[in-house]
Amino acid sequence: MSSSPDLQSPPGVVELREDVPLKAGSGSTSTRLCAGGPRLILAAFATLTAAITLALLTQIYYGDYEVVPHGSVSSSAAPCSRAGTAALRAGGRALDAAAAAALCLAVLTPHRTSLDASGSLVYWEYRSSRTQLPTVVEWGGEEAASGKQITSRPPRLLVALAALHAKLGVLSWSQALQPAIDLAREGFLVSESLALEAESRGITGYTPTAHRTEPALADYLESLQSNTTAELCAAWSCDGAVRWRDDAAAVSVGSWRAWAAGAGGARAAEALHAAFSIDSLQITPSNVLKGVVDSLKTQWQTAGTQAPAGVASGLAVVDARDTYAALVTGLSMPFGSDAGSAESETGTPWARDEPTTPLDLAPAIIVDQHVCGTRYVMGAESGAALAEGAASALSGGGAGAAGAAGAVDAVEGARVLVLPGGALALERGHSPPDLPDLATLPTLNASIPLPALNFVQQRGDALLSHADSRGGGVASRF
């Protein structure tokens, strides 16, 4: 029996009747071309997905986190913050920026730091955080006293920075020195706080708003530009002058981890740990601030004459490769212990400082528990400034606490000063903290600048930098 003509289909036409099987035919070229089409599309999508996943994993583990490099330096002097970011723009790393800024501060703020300043540094290459903890580096301080007088030695800050640069620097040593040389030779305006401190020490030549140059200091620094830091360290015995710790343990601060250095930093970390060791439902800015102040008061009472003291200048750096440097340098007293003496006037262009008690230096790096979460790099000029400022920032103090305004408000907010012996006082020119027990404290009528907390915050790849108004500085970014 032959098929009926009306049941035959023209060549190349796919029939959509119930009695036609849903399979590829053998008599049509177009049908054969479509065979395997979905498999090809699925295979293409699978290949593309695998390629994108591999690219993302490679970027996360080995690549740069951002398209446009950026970094930030925060210090208590705008020219020194700019010197640091200039080093970053030139291709330098966090240590190069920190060295340039610290040397600049030694020229511009000799009442807070100097070429002979002691110092504490917390340094961390965050992208290697899976395998590498922060490094703590310290020099000078009362630990440097050996029981014998050393009649001739190089300045401590220069020795330490030379040792750090030899190991961690990228730019030339000459480039690190140049901003300080330019500032010393071309001059700077004397700040009110610098003039007041000079007057209190009987040191002349510091008139408010006057233009001051330091040609002898410029010549001395310039004489060091022809040497590499390796050569200087061979002559200065840097290894014996700088104390390195690669195994610094983190202090738990609620859901945060903190690495702090210096005598002030250690006491601040203890106060933060105690203040956050309460039920999470009780963690509020007021409760945490009260806990911090109570802990600091007890620590200072217990320490007696060995409580951290002195003056300091702090800075914070984050470079384009997410390397962090929190550096604080300081002196046992404004201008150093030998400032104004006959020895300093007839000797080198820098004044010696010989601390006999712990210095209140408090650099810190504080991170939350999430990878690429919020991180703080803090250069605090006292342990109390670090403890109280960090407590407010970590507990959500300040308006707009979830964003940039919250961190800035937390640092700029009212603090309680911890005086020798554990006495408490309020800052002049600031509203008292919102705590009944603290609102009635006396106000410290001091002309000296209050300890500042300069910081850089990184959240993901976004940077926020701020220089505490107490120090009069300005943060710089690029």
N, C-alpha and C positions, 0 to 999 in steps of 0.2 A: 504494500500500500504506500503510495507516494504522499509526501507532505503536501498540504494545501498551500497554494501560492501565497495566501494572505498571512501565513504563519512564518514566512521567510523574512529575514531582516537584511537590509542593505549592508554591504561590507563596511566595517568601522563603526557601526551603530551599536551601542550597548542597550540591550533591552531591559526594561524595568518591570517585567511581568513576574507573577508568583512562580511560574513553572520554569524560570531561568535560574540556574544555580548561581550563588554569590561567590564566584571564583573567576580567576583570570581565564579568558578564552585563548584558544590557540590559533585562531584564524585571523587575528587583528593585530596589526603592527602597533597601533596606538595603545592597545591594552597592554602589550608587552612592555612598552616604555613606562607605563605607570606602575608596573609590578615592582614591589619593594619600596615605593615612595615613602610611606610612613616610617619604615625602618631607617631610611637615609636621613630623614628629618630628625628623628630621635637620636641617631648616632651623632649628628652634627651638634645638636643641643648638648648632649653628654660631653662631647669633646670640648665645646666652648665653656661649659660649666667647670670642667676639670682645669682648663687653662686659667680661668679667672681665679679659681680657688688657689691654685699654685702661685699665681702672681701676688695675690693678697697675702698669703702666708710668707712669701719671700720678702714682701715689703714690710710686714710686721716684724719679722725676725732680723732682717739684714738691711733694710732700706731706710731712707730718711722718712720722718714722720710728717713732713710738710713740704710743700712745693717751694715756698719762699723762706729762706733761713731767717731767723730772727733771734734776738737775745735782749737782755736787759741788765742794767747795773743800777743799784740803789745805794746811795751813800748820803752822808750828812754835809755834802758840798757839791753843788751843781757842776762846777768845772771838773771835779774828780769823777763824778758819774759819767760825764761826757768823755773823759780820758779812757775810762773803761770800755765804753761802747765803741770808741774809735779803734781800740785794740781788737774788738770783736769784728768790726767791719773789715779790718785789715787781714782777717783770716785767723786771728788768734782764738785761743780757747779760754775757758773760764779762768784758769790760773793767770794767763797773760793779762786779762782784764782786771783781775783782783790785784795783781802786782802794780799795774799802772795806776789804779785808783788809790791804793794804799800809800804809794810813794807820793802821789799828789797831795793826799791828806796830811802827810808828814810835813809838807811845806806850808800848806794853807792853814792848818789847824794845829800848830805846835803846842797849844795848851791841852790838847786831847791825845795826841800821838806824836811820834817823832821817828827819826831814823834809828833810834835806840829803843824803840818800843818793844815790849813783850807782846806775844800774840797767841791766838788760838784759831784754828781753822778746821771746819768740817767740809770735806770734799767728797763728791760722789758722782761717778759716771753712771747716771741713772739707767741708761740703755743696757748696761751690764749688770743691772740690779739682781738678775736671776742667779748670778754667780759671784758678785762682788758687793760687799758691804761698804758703807762710807768709811773713808780714812780720816782719822783725827791727827792733826799735827799741832804741836805746841812748842813754844820756845820762851826763854827768859823767865820772868816771874821770880818768886822767892825760891823756886827750885833751882835756879841758876846760881844761887849763892853757894860758894864752895868753902867759905871760912877763911879765904885769903884774898887780899886785895890784888886785883889785876890792873897794873898801871897802864897797860896798853892793850886794847882789843878793838876789833872792828865793831861797828854798830849792829845791834842784834837784829833789827828789822831787815837790814840789807843782807845779813848772813842767812836769815831764814828764807827770804824771798829768792836769794840766789840758789839755795838748796832746792826749793820748790820748783823754780824755773828749770833747773838742770834736769829734773825728773819729769815735769808735767808741762813745761812751756813749749810753745810752737814758734812764736815770733822771736826775733833776736832780743838779747838782753838790752841792747842799745835802744830798741823801740820801747821797751818797758820803762826805761829811765827818762826818755825824752820829754814827756808831758811835765814831769816834776822839774826838769832842768829849765824848760821854757817858762814855767810859772815862777820859779825862783829868780830867773834873770829878768824877765819882763815885769814882774811885780804883780801884786794883788791888793785889793782893798781890805783893810783891817776891819774885821767884824766887831760889833759891840762886845760880844762875849769874850773875844780874844783880848780886847783892850782892858776889860775889867779884870780878867785873870792876870794879865801882865802887871797891872797896877797893884793887885793884891800881893804879888810876889816881889814887888819892887823892881821889876824889869822895865827898862825904858825903851822908847822907840816904837810903841804900839799905840798910836792915836786913832780913835774911832774914825772910820771912813778914809783914813789917810792911805796913800799909795806906798807900799813897802816892797822893797826888793831884797833878795838874799844872794848877792853875787858870790860870796865864799861857798855857800851851799851848792850853788849851780856849778862852780868850778870843781868842787869835790865830786859831785855826781858825774860830771862830764869826764873826769879822769878815769872813771870806771867803765866807760863805754867801749874802750878798746879791748877789754877782756871778755871772754866768755864766762858764763857762770861756772862751768867746769873748772876753769883756771882759778877763778876766785875761791871756789870751794876747796881746792887743793891748798891754797894759801891760807884760808880762813878756818880750815878744819870744820866744815859745816856739819859733818855727821855727828860730832860731839855736841853741837849746839842746838840741834833740832831733835825733838822727840816725836817719833812716828808710831801710830797704832792703827793697824789694819783690821783689828778684831773687836772694834768698839761695839758693845752690846746696845741694843735699842731699849729704851724705856717705854713701857706700855702707858699710854695716856687715853684711857677709854678705848675707842675703836681706832685710835691713831698710834703710830710709832714715832718716837723722837730720838734723835741722836744729837747730843749736845756736848760742848767742850768748854774748857775753862772752869775756874772755881765758881763763877756766877752761873754758868750753864748747868753745872752739876746740881746746884741747889735749886735752880728753876725747874729742872726735870723732876727732882724729888717732889717739889711742891705741886707740879702738874699731875704727877702720878697719884698723889694723895687726894687732890681735889676731884679727880675723875673716878676714884675708887668708891663710888657710891652707886646706889640703884639707878639704872638708866632713866627711870621716870623722874628722878630727882635732879637730873643734870639740866640746870638752867644757868644762864649767864650770872645771875646773882649768887646762886649757891656755889658755883665753881669759883667765882671771884673771892667769895668769903673763905672758901677752903684754901685757896692759894695764899691769900694774905695771912691766914692763921698759921699755915705751914712755914712761910717765910719768917714770920715773927718769931716762931719757936726756934727755927734754925739760927737766926741771927743772935738770939739770946743765948743759945747754947755755945755758939762759936766764940763769943766774947771778942777779944782782940784779934782773933784769927778769922773774923768774918771778912769776906771779900770787900775790897775798897779800891780807891783810885779813880782815875778818869779813863775814858775809852772812846774809840771811834769805830763804828760798825758798818759793814757793807755786805751786800748780797749780790750774787751774780748767777745768771743762767745763760748759757751760750746756745748756739744754734744746734748743737748735738745733745742737748739736754744734760749737760754736765753742770753740776751745782757747786758753788763755793760760797760758804758763809764764813766771813773773816772778821774778827774783831781784834784790834791792836790797842794797847793802852799803856799808861804810865802810873807810877805810884802816887804822883801829884802833878798838878799842871806844870808843863814845860820840863818835867823830869826832876829828879832829886838833886842834881848838880847844877841846875839852871841858875844863872846869876852868880855863881861862885867864881873865885879867881881862876880856878883850874879851867872852867869852861870858857872863860873869856880869853885866855891866852893859848888854849889848845886847839882842838879840832872845831870845825864849824857846826858840830852837833853836840848837844848836851847829853851826858850820861844819865841813866836812870837805874837805880839799884833798889828794887823792891825788897822789903823785909817781911811783908805779909801778902797773902793771896790777892791777886788782882780780880776785879769784878768784870771779867770778860765772859760773854755769853752768846757765842754763835750756835746755831742749831738748824737742823733739817728735820721737818716733821711731815710725815706722809700718812694718808689713810690706807686702809687694808686692800684697796682695789688697785689692780694694775692700771696705770695711767689715770688714776684718780687725782684728787687734789693734793698738791705738794706745796709746802712752804719752805723757802730758804730765808733764814732770818739772821741778820747781823744786829744783835742787841747790845746796847752799851751798859747794861747792868742785868743781873739775874732777875731782879724784880720787874724790869721792863719786859724781859722775855716771858716770864711766868704769867704776868697779868695780861699782856697783849695777846699772847698765844691762847690763854684761857678764854678770853672773850671771842677770839676768832674761831676756835674749835667748838665752842659751845653755842655758837649762833648769836653772839652779842652784836649790837649795832643794827641800825636800820638797813633793810634790804639784805639781810644776812646771807641769803642764798646766792647773791651775786657779788660783783666787784665792790659795790658800796658797802657791803657788810664787812669785808675784810679791812677796808680803809677805816670805817667807823670804829671797828674793834681796836685798831692800833691807835687811833686818835682819841679814843674815849678816856674818861677820867681814870687815873691810877692812884694807888696809895704808895707813898715813898716809905721804904724800910730804912731806918737810920741806924747808926751804930748802937748796939745794945738791944736792938729789937723795937725801938720806939717807932711809932707810925706817925705820918703827917700827910696832909693833902698837898697837891701841886698848886702852886700859885698860877692863877689865870685859867684854871679848869674847874668846871662844876664838879662837886663831890659825887662819888659813886652812889647809885641808888640803893644804899644799904643803911638802915637806921644806925647800926653799930659804928659805922665809919663816918657818917655825915658830920659828927661833932668833933672830929679830930682837928688839931691845930693845922694851920696852913704854913708851909715852909716858905719863909720870905728869903729866897735865895736869888742872887743875881746870876749865878752860873747857869749854863744851859742844862736842862733836865736830860737824863739819859734817853736816847732815842731808840726806836725799834724800826730799822729799815728792812724791807722785805721784798721778795719777788714770789708771787703765787703762780703756780702752773696747774691748770685744770685741763686735762687732755693735752692739746697742743696750744691752748690759749694762755697768754701771759698777762699778768697784772703786776705792776711794780709800783711801789709807793715809798717815799722817803718821809719819815715821821717829822711833823712840823716842829717838834721839840728840838731837833738837831739843826733845823734851818736848811736842810738839803733839798735836792730835787732828783728824782729818778730819771734815768735816760734809757730809751729803747731804740731799736732799729728793726 
